[in-house]
Amino acid sequence: MTENVMVKKSKKTEVSLWKSSKKMILALQHLIAMFGATVLVPILTGLNPSVALFTAGLGTLIFHLCTEGKVPVFLGSSFAFIPLILTVKELYNGDLAYVQGGMVVAGLIYVILAFFIKKIGVKRITKYLSPQVVGPMIIVIGMNLVPTAFGMARENLVIAAITLGTALLINFKGRGFVKQLSILIGVITGYMVSLGLGIVDTNIVKEAALFGIPSFSLPKFDIGAIMIISPVVLAVFMEHLGDITTNGQVVGKNFIEDPGLNRTLLGDGIATVVAALIGGPANTTYGENTGVLAITKNYDPSILRLAAVFAIILSFVSKIGAVLNSIPTSVMGGISLMLFSMISLIGVQTIRTNKVEFNWKNVLTMGSILILGLGSGMIESKFGIVIGIPVTETVKISGLSFAAIVGILMNAILNRGKI
């Protein structure tokens, strides 16, 4: 009798250890997916990469706390703030403390916006987010990221193809837990091939210290810097809405209603305030990790929280960070093509599964979002014509944000009897 009890306890322990190991591996996969973009923002702007990793992890935990642990989201460095950071940096003789002050205020505006939405009620907003609006928005999010991924892959198309091909093969032919690791296996394969070909900069790893404390710094506040940076909230709000909607479509839940848009905004806002207070970039929800969710079909929010803890630890362990930093751009480009394409496919699926009628009203609405969301950036880069709403001399609502506003308004006018 005692022997049977011992056997049962042993089996339970083995199962528990296996589950824990699976979570850790899946969390590592999420960490690799977000790493490149998160450290790229501080590299481009002069902020500290280790602080960015720390605040990404801490911000993710704050977000999960605010959203009752319901939303499987990872927060990383926001690209939307880059041009504004560079503008303020130049105006204030390279003093990034004033950038931090502006981002603190931007985060506080997000918090105020969250309380405003709670006051008026989320349902007043969600009734305007019909599938013919949400679907094209998700497509635009993914398609706008694809050129970036292809640009990374072009550094070595062979390596990118090996990485992407391996991940796709595992995703389509793999079974069980192995299938969920398609991204991680793809990156490891691409890295090992790159290592064999001698295109991995191993000096980064050799020269890195084993441990190091991130260089935290305090903000300074000036009305000029605040006025330059804070208006970007008007643009990134629509991106947040699109990202949370996309995440919900992947998981099969409506996170705009539960835990609520007010809570997701609150989490994003507080995370940005905390990040800016200690020297990190503004935080935002990451499409890379949503892509991982779509591919693995594992939506457990605790895995994202574990990835956040890993990011915090990583910010103090310089050697491991150097290993991740040594992953060739082409490897990350190959895997990103898979992640971002998956997001666009979710948008197509949203339109199809909700059986959107292809009448002239819906076609006009969807077409407007797609054309403005995908085409305005190309028109601006080629002809210098800005299609959007100027907020200040340095901030404008364009691209996805402008397309979403036009789409929502157009759908509300054309389908006013149904809203």
C-alpha positions in Angstrom: 0.0 0.0 0.0 2.8 2.4 1.0 4.7 1.5 -2.2 1.7 2.4 -4.4 1.4 5.7 -2.7 5.1 6.4 -3.2 4.8 5.5 -6.9 1.8 7.8 -7.4 3.6 10.7 -5.7 6.7 10.0 -7.9 4.5 10.2 -11.0 2.8 13.4 -9.9 6.3 14.9 -9.2 7.5 13.9 -12.7 4.3 15.3 -14.3 4.8 18.6 -12.4 8.4 18.9 -13.4 7.6 18.2 -17.0 4.9 20.9 -17.0 7.3 23.4 -15.4 10.0 22.5 -17.9 7.5 23.0 -20.8 6.5 26.5 -19.5 10.2 27.5 -19.2 11.0 26.5 -22.7 7.9 28.2 -24.1 8.8 31.4 -22.1 12.3 31.3 -23.5 10.7 31.2 -27.0 8.7 34.4 -26.2 11.9 36.0 -24.8 13.8 35.3 -28.1 10.9 36.7 -30.1 10.8 40.0 -28.3 14.5 40.5 -27.7 15.7 42.0 -31.0 13.1 44.7 -31.3 13.2 45.6 -27.6 17.0 46.2 -27.6 16.9 47.9 -31.0 15.0 50.9 -29.7 17.6 51.9 -27.1 20.4 51.1 -29.6 18.8 53.6 -32.1 18.0 56.3 -29.5 20.9 56.1 -27.0 18.9 54.7 -24.1 20.4 51.8 -22.2 19.5 48.3 -23.6 19.8 46.5 -20.2 17.4 49.0 -18.7 15.1 48.4 -21.7 15.1 44.7 -21.0 14.4 45.3 -17.3 11.5 47.7 -17.9 10.1 45.4 -20.6 9.9 42.5 -18.1 8.7 44.8 -15.2 6.2 46.5 -17.5 4.8 43.1 -18.6 4.2 42.1 -15.0 2.6 45.4 -14.3 0.3 45.0 -17.3 -0.7 41.5 -16.2 -1.4 42.8 -12.7 -3.7 45.5 -14.1 -5.5 43.1 -16.5 -6.1 40.5 -13.8 -3.6 38.1 -15.5 -6.1 37.4 -18.3 -4.4 38.8 -21.3 -1.4 36.9 -22.8 0.6 39.9 -23.8 4.3 40.9 -23.6 5.3 44.6 -23.4 8.5 45.8 -25.1 10.1 49.0 -26.4 7.8 51.2 -28.5 9.0 52.2 -32.0 6.4 55.0 -32.2 8.5 57.1 -29.9 11.8 56.9 -31.8 11.5 60.0 -33.9 10.3 62.1 -31.0 13.1 60.8 -28.7 15.7 61.8 -31.3 14.1 65.2 -31.8 14.2 65.9 -28.0 17.7 64.5 -27.7 19.0 66.9 -30.3 17.2 69.9 -28.8 18.5 69.2 -25.3 22.1 68.6 -26.3 21.9 64.8 -25.9 20.4 64.8 -22.4 18.0 61.9 -22.5 16.6 62.7 -19.0 14.2 65.2 -20.7 13.1 62.4 -23.0 12.2 60.4 -20.0 10.2 63.3 -18.6 8.2 63.5 -21.8 7.5 59.8 -21.8 6.4 59.9 -18.1 3.7 62.4 -19.1 2.7 60.4 -22.1 2.2 57.4 -19.9 0.1 59.5 -17.4 -2.1 60.6 -20.3 -2.7 56.9 -21.1 -3.7 56.3 -17.5 -6.1 59.3 -17.6 -7.5 57.9 -20.9 -8.0 54.6 -19.2 -10.1 56.1 -16.4 -12.1 58.1 -19.0 -13.0 55.0 -20.9 -14.0 53.3 -17.6 -16.3 56.3 -16.9 -18.1 56.3 -20.3 -18.1 52.5 -20.6 -16.2 50.2 -22.9 -19.4 49.1 -24.8 -19.7 52.6 -26.3 -16.4 52.0 -28.0 -16.7 48.3 -28.9 -19.9 48.8 -30.8 -17.9 50.7 -33.4 -15.4 47.8 -33.7 -17.2 45.5 -36.1 -15.4 42.7 -38.0 -15.2 44.8 -41.2 -13.1 47.3 -39.2 -11.1 45.0 -37.0 -10.2 42.5 -39.7 -8.5 45.0 -42.0 -6.8 46.7 -39.0 -5.2 43.4 -38.1 -4.1 42.8 -41.7 -2.5 46.2 -41.8 -0.6 45.6 -38.5 0.9 42.4 -39.9 1.6 43.6 -43.4 3.3 46.8 -42.2 5.8 44.7 -40.2 6.6 42.3 -43.1 8.9 44.7 -45.0 10.9 45.2 -41.8 11.3 41.4 -41.4 12.2 41.1 -45.1 14.8 43.9 -44.7 16.4 41.9 -41.9 16.2 38.6 -43.9 18.0 40.3 -46.9 21.3 40.4 -44.9 21.6 36.7 -45.7 18.7 35.2 -47.6 20.0 31.6 -47.4 20.2 31.7 -43.5 16.8 33.4 -43.4 15.3 30.7 -45.6 16.9 27.9 -43.5 15.5 29.5 -40.3 12.0 30.1 -41.8 11.9 26.7 -43.6 12.8 24.8 -40.4 10.2 26.7 -38.4 7.5 26.0 -41.0 8.5 22.4 -41.3 8.2 21.9 -37.5 4.9 23.8 -37.4 3.3 21.8 -40.2 4.8 18.3 -39.6 5.6 18.4 -35.9 3.4 16.8 -33.2 2.6 17.7 -29.6 5.0 19.9 -27.7 7.6 19.8 -30.4 5.2 21.6 -32.7 4.8 24.4 -30.1 8.6 24.9 -30.3 8.8 25.6 -34.0 10.1 29.2 -33.5 12.7 28.2 -31.0 13.9 25.3 -33.1 14.0 27.5 -36.2 16.1 30.2 -34.4 18.5 27.6 -32.9 18.9 25.9 -36.4 19.6 29.2 -38.1 22.1 30.2 -35.3 24.0 26.9 -35.5 24.3 27.1 -39.3 25.4 30.7 -39.0 28.0 29.7 -36.4 29.3 27.0 -38.7 29.6 29.5 -41.6 31.5 31.9 -39.3 29.0 34.8 -39.5 28.2 35.0 -35.8 30.1 37.7 -34.0 31.4 35.6 -31.0 33.4 38.5 -29.7 30.2 40.1 -28.4 29.9 37.0 -26.1 33.6 36.8 -25.2 33.9 40.5 -24.2 30.6 40.7 -22.2 30.9 40.6 -18.4 29.1 37.8 -16.6 26.9 40.2 -14.5 26.2 43.9 -14.6 23.7 46.3 -13.0 21.7 48.2 -15.6 22.4 52.0 -15.7 19.2 53.3 -14.2 18.6 57.1 -14.5 16.0 59.7 -13.3 13.9 61.9 -15.5 14.0 65.7 -15.9 10.9 67.7 -16.9 10.6 70.5 -19.3 7.4 71.8 -21.0 9.1 71.8 -24.4 10.1 68.1 -24.3 6.6 67.2 -22.9 4.8 69.1 -25.7 6.9 67.3 -28.4 6.5 63.7 -27.0 3.1 63.6 -25.3 0.9 64.1 -28.4 2.1 60.7 -29.8 -0.5 59.1 -27.4 -3.2 60.1 -29.9 -1.5 57.8 -32.5 -0.4 54.9 -30.3 -3.9 54.6 -28.8 -5.2 53.2 -32.1 -2.2 50.9 -32.2 -2.9 49.6 -28.7 -6.5 49.0 -29.7 -5.4 47.1 -32.8 -2.9 45.0 -30.9 -5.3 44.0 -28.1 -8.0 43.2 -30.6 -5.5 41.1 -32.6 -4.5 39.3 -29.4 -8.1 38.6 -28.6 -8.8 37.2 -32.0 -5.8 34.9 -31.7 -6.9 33.6 -28.3 -10.6 33.6 -29.1 -11.7 36.0 -26.4 -12.8 39.7 -26.3 -10.2 41.4 -24.2 -11.6 44.8 -25.1 -14.7 43.8 -22.9 -13.0 41.5 -20.4 -10.8 42.6 -18.6 -11.6 45.8 -20.5 -9.9 48.3 -22.7 -9.6 50.6 -19.7 -7.5 48.0 -17.9 -5.2 47.2 -20.8 -4.7 50.9 -21.3 -4.0 51.3 -17.6 -1.4 48.5 -17.7 0.3 50.0 -20.8 0.3 53.5 -19.2 1.7 52.6 -15.8 4.3 50.4 -17.5 5.4 53.3 -19.6 5.5 55.7 -16.6 7.6 53.2 -14.6 9.9 52.6 -17.5 10.5 56.3 -18.2 11.1 57.0 -14.5 14.1 54.7 -14.4 15.6 55.3 -17.9 13.8 52.8 -20.2 11.8 53.5 -23.4 8.0 53.7 -23.5 6.4 50.2 -23.5 3.8 48.8 -25.9 2.2 45.4 -26.6 4.3 43.3 -29.0 3.1 41.8 -32.2 6.0 39.4 -32.2 4.7 37.6 -29.2 1.1 37.6 -30.5 2.5 35.9 -33.5 4.1 33.3 -31.2 0.7 32.7 -29.6 -0.9 32.2 -33.0 1.7 29.6 -34.1 2.0 27.6 -30.8 -1.7 27.7 -29.9 -0.7 28.0 -26.3 -2.4 31.0 -24.7 -1.4 30.6 -21.1 -0.7 34.1 -19.7 1.6 32.7 -17.0 4.1 31.8 -19.8 4.3 35.5 -20.7 4.8 36.4 -17.1 7.6 33.8 -16.8 9.2 35.3 -20.0 9.0 38.7 -18.2 10.9 37.3 -15.2 13.5 36.0 -17.6 13.8 39.4 -19.2 14.4 41.0 -15.8 17.1 38.4 -14.9 18.6 38.8 -18.4 19.1 42.5 -17.8 21.6 41.7 -15.0 23.3 38.7 -16.8 25.3 40.4 -19.5 26.8 37.2 -20.9 23.4 35.6 -21.8 22.2 38.9 -23.2 25.3 38.9 -25.4 24.5 35.4 -26.8 21.0 36.6 -27.8 22.4 39.8 -29.2 24.8 37.7 -31.3 21.9 36.1 -33.2 22.4 37.2 -36.8 19.8 39.7 -38.1 19.0 37.3 -41.0 17.9 34.6 -38.5 15.6 37.0 -36.7 14.4 38.3 -40.1 13.5 34.8 -41.3 11.5 34.0 -38.1 9.8 37.4 -38.1 8.5 36.8 -41.6 6.6 33.9 -40.1 5.4 35.8 -37.1 4.1 38.9 -38.9 2.5 36.9 -41.8 0.6 35.0 -39.2 -0.8 38.2 -37.8 -2.1 39.2 -41.2 -3.7 35.8 -41.7 -5.6 36.3 -38.4 -7.1 39.5 -39.9 -8.3 37.5 -42.9 -9.6 34.8 -40.6 -11.5 37.5 -38.6 -13.4 38.6 -41.7 -14.1 35.1 -42.8 -15.2 33.6 -39.5 -17.5 36.5 -38.8 -19.1 36.1 -42.3 -18.7 39.7 -43.2 -21.0 40.7 -46.1 -19.1 41.9 -49.1 -21.6 44.7 -49.9 -20.5 48.1 -51.2 -20.5 49.6 -47.7 -18.3 47.0 -46.1 -16.0 46.8 -49.2 -15.5 50.6 -49.1 -14.8 50.5 -45.4 -12.3 47.6 -45.6 -10.7 49.0 -48.8 -10.1 52.4 -47.2 -8.4 50.9 -44.1 -6.2 48.7 -46.3 -5.3 51.4 -48.8 -4.6 54.1 -46.2 -2.9 51.7 -43.7 -0.6 50.1 -46.3 -0.2 52.8 -48.9 0.2 56.1 -47.0 3.7 55.2 -45.9 4.8 54.4 -49.4 3.3 57.7 -50.7 5.1 59.7 -48.0 8.5 58.0 -48.6 8.3 58.4 -52.5 6.5 61.7 -52.9 6.8 63.4 -49.6 3.1 63.8 -49.3 1.8 63.1 -45.8 -1.6 61.5 -45.6 -2.8 61.9 -42.1 -3.7 64.4 -39.3 -0.9 66.7 -38.1 -0.9 67.1 -34.4 2.4 69.1 -34.0 5.3 69.8 -36.2 6.9 66.5 -35.3 3.8 64.3 -34.5 1.1 63.2 -37.0 -1.6 60.6 -36.9 -0.9 58.5 -40.0 -0.5 54.9 -41.2 -2.5 52.4 -39.2 -3.8 55.1 -36.7 -5.2 57.3 -39.4 -6.6 54.3 -41.4 -8.3 53.0 -38.2 -9.9 56.4 -37.5 -11.2 56.7 -41.1 -12.4 53.1 -41.1 -14.3 53.5 -37.8 -16.0 56.7 -38.9 -16.8 55.5 -42.3 -18.4 52.3 -41.0 -20.3 54.2 -38.4 -21.8 56.5 -41.1 -22.5 53.8 -43.7 -23.9 51.3 -41.2 -25.4 53.8 -38.8 -28.7 51.8 -38.7 -26.8 48.7 -37.4 -24.7 50.4 -34.7 
